[in-house]
Structure formats: C-alpha cells, structure tokens
Amino acid sequence: MGFSTIAIHAGQEPDPTTGAVSVPIYQTSTYAQEGLGKHKGFEYARTQNPTRLALERNIAALEGAQFGFAFASGMAGIDAVLRLVQAGEHVIVSDNTYGGTFRLFDRILKNYGIEFSFVDTSDAGNVEAAIRPNTRMLYVETPTNPVMIVTDLQAVADVAHSVGARVVCDNTFLSPYLQRPLEFGVDIVVHSTTKYLNGHSDGIGGVVVLNDEKDAESLAFIQNSVGAILSPFDSWLVLRGTKTLTLRMEQHDRAGRTVAAFLEEHPKVEKLYYPGSLSHRQHELAKRQQRGFGGMVAFDVGSLERARTVLESVQLCTLAESLGGVETLISHPATMTHASVLPETRSRLGITDGLVRISVGIEDVEDILADLDQALAKI
Ligand SMILES: *Cc1c(COP(=O)(O)O)cnc(C)c1O
C-alpha cells in the first residue's frame, strides 16, 4: 500500500461498536472486566488506550516499523529511549542536536552515570573515533537544527552496528513522508509529533517506533512504569494530522524550495542553509537519503541588528519557536531555541547572531515571499 493510504487507514478500522469512521476519543481511565483476569485487552489507561494505540500503529506503519509508543511530548519519548541504556554505558550523539535533547542528556541523564560524547556525525569517521568499549547507542538528528547538516544514516549505522550499538534517529524535521531512517539501518526512530506529524501547532506529543521485539518490550515497560503517555485527545489530534501528512509535506517541500531559491538570490542574504540548494555541500547525500527537503530554511543576514529588523518587520510570518505547522513561523536561534547553548559552541556550529530560521508553512507561497521581501527591504 502507498504512503497516503497507510496514513489514512493504518491502525484505524471503523469503530467495532458504532461504525464511527474516525477513531473515537476513548476518554476513560479504566475498563470494565468481564471476570477475574478476563478483559478485552484493556485494563487501565496508562497501560493501554484504544485512541493512543491507533496512533501508535499508524505512525509505526508510516515509518515501516512494527512497534510504536506515544508519549506526552517529544522529550518524554526521547527520555524513554535513553532508559534503554544503563549507568556506566556510553552514548554518541550528534553535536548539534535539538537544544532540549542536549539539555536532557547533559544536565540530567549524565548525573545518572550515562556517558555522552557529542560529535559531528556528518563524518562517520568522527563516530568511529568516539567509540568506547562501553558504547551502546548512537543518537543522531538529520538534518540538524538550524544549520541543516546532514548525516549519512547508512554510514553511521554501519559503524555503530560494528560494535553492537543501537542507532536512534530523531526524524522530526522531515517526517516519514520525506525520510524513513529504518530503511538505512537505523533501529529506533523518535519524533516530536508537536511538529509535522500533528502539523497544526495545537498539541505537544512524541512517538517512538522500532522493529526490535526486545527493545519494544522494554519500551512498553518503561512507558507504563514512568507514565508519560499521550492523552486520548492529543492522540486523536495527531491521528487527524497524519491523514493529511502527504498533502502538507508536499506543499511544505514545494514552498520550502521556492522560499530558499528566493533567499539565495536576495542581495541582503549572506548565506543560505538548505540541503535542497545545489550550493549545500551535502546536497547529493540529502537527495539520496530524503524524498524531498522539507520546509525548514535558515539564512544569515550578517548581524543581530539586521536579523532583528527582519524578525520585527514580518507581518504574515509569525515570530515564534517551534516548526512544522501550517502557518509560517520565523525565529532567531541564537536568542530563542539555542539561547542555552554556550556562545563559543554556537559560533562553532554556525549559529551566528545574524541567523534567521523559517518553518515555511502552507499559505500561498507568493504571500510568504512578499512578506519576506518587504522585511528584508527594511535592512
Ligand atoms: C521539538 C523537538 C523536540 C522536542 O519535542 P517536544 O514535543 O517539544 O518535547 C525534539 N527534537 C526535535 C528535532 C524537535 O524539533
């Protein structure tokens, strides 16, 4: 079956009791049992909920995975995955990972005896060089936020697997429509559903999908024990989102290309960060590994003052953190999403004061261009 058919149908048979075509929001904490030890597979809603289950099956199918687990946020999902490693074990991580992920690893999990090495995973040699005898996991994000560095998933997965380490990929930036990491040897995919999967900027959530039965059993145990589950209503919202994932991603991708081409030609733009551009040093890799380039575009206008002018002059684009919604969002990584990153690390990663990031929405692209054009003209 094709991707769109899976998006609309996987995990979602019409409701057996009423025939409801949309999976109902099972707003219940518990389920009546027919007798001692006799129930319909649902006992208590932290452990199982039919709406959440439908979403978990849906996203697992979209990623080509067997098992899925939905969490109250992307961070809760990432935290659950990291509980697969033990104190005294070592994890290699993409150095420019999402700020919240860096904070979780460096400020919290490190204190529980898990070792982390942050390396530039766009060079598989760096991953190989970081391996220790106790390395158990490689955690990558591709493309990275906001400077769009691409990691060759198959190359780093081969390196990690040579020492028996699991490979985890945060696929939030592209969604399974544009990239399916399991096809390149990745073992576990995580998403902040808050972004493209939900797609409408109206819910926080996370999901983890995988094929390994033993790890899936562990994750089910962790999800139930810790309890950071996605609510029935939020599960329903994400299910509603994935039904139009194909249409939305096609348009995000198309509009992203148009906006990037406009910015690349614009005299006020000093540098463009967009893997879809022929000038991106990893364009060929991105083309091979991704089905498209998505809606994330970053560009440098040279200084904080100039960036401020653009960010405060836009009218249609909304100045806000987050990404992946139907509306175009514009942000300033250095003072917003990456404010907690040390200034010297920021500059090493290319996150300068003049850098502006856009999550290109699905409005008419002419309107987005006109807005950016008038804002850039104010520099
Ligand atoms: C937003 C985001 C997260 C965290 O997700 P939340 O839903 O905000 O907890 C993780 N990774 C990436 C790439 C993100 O963009």
The ligand as an SDF file (V2000), in Angstrom:
LIG
                    3D

 15 15  0  0  0  0  0  0  0  0999 V2000
   10.5990   20.0000   19.2060 C   0  0  0  0  0  0  0  0  0  0  0  0
   11.6410   18.9730   19.0460 C   0  0  0  0  0  0  0  0  0  0  0  0
   11.8810   18.0130   20.0470 C   0  0  0  0  0  0  0  0  0  0  0  0
   11.1560   18.0230   21.3800 C   0  0  0  0  0  0  0  0  0  0  0  0
    9.8180   17.7880   21.2400 O   0  0  0  0  0  0  0  0  0  0  0  0
    8.6870   18.3370   22.2550 P   0  0  0  0  0  0  0  0  0  0  0  0
    7.4420   17.8090   21.6640 O   0  0  0  0  0  0  0  0  0  0  0  0
    8.7800   19.8310   22.2470 O   0  0  0  0  0  0  0  0  0  0  0  0
    9.0020   17.7800   23.5990 O   0  0  0  0  0  0  0  0  0  0  0  0
   12.8420   17.0490   19.7970 C   0  0  0  0  0  0  0  0  0  0  0  0
   13.5360   17.0290   18.6430 N   0  0  0  0  0  0  0  0  0  0  0  0
   13.3440   17.9360   17.6680 C   0  0  0  0  0  0  0  0  0  0  0  0
   14.1490   17.8560   16.4240 C   0  0  0  0  0  0  0  0  0  0  0  0
   12.3990   18.9320   17.8380 C   0  0  0  0  0  0  0  0  0  0  0  0
   12.2190   19.8440   16.8750 O   0  0  0  0  0  0  0  0  0  0  0  0
  1  2  1  0
  2  3  1  0
  2 14  2  0
  3  4  1  0
  3 10  2  0
  4  5  1  0
  5  6  1  0
  6  7  2  0
  6  8  1  0
  6  9  1  0
 10 11  1  0
 11 12  2  0
 12 13  1  0
 12 14  1  0
 14 15  1  0
M  END
$$$$
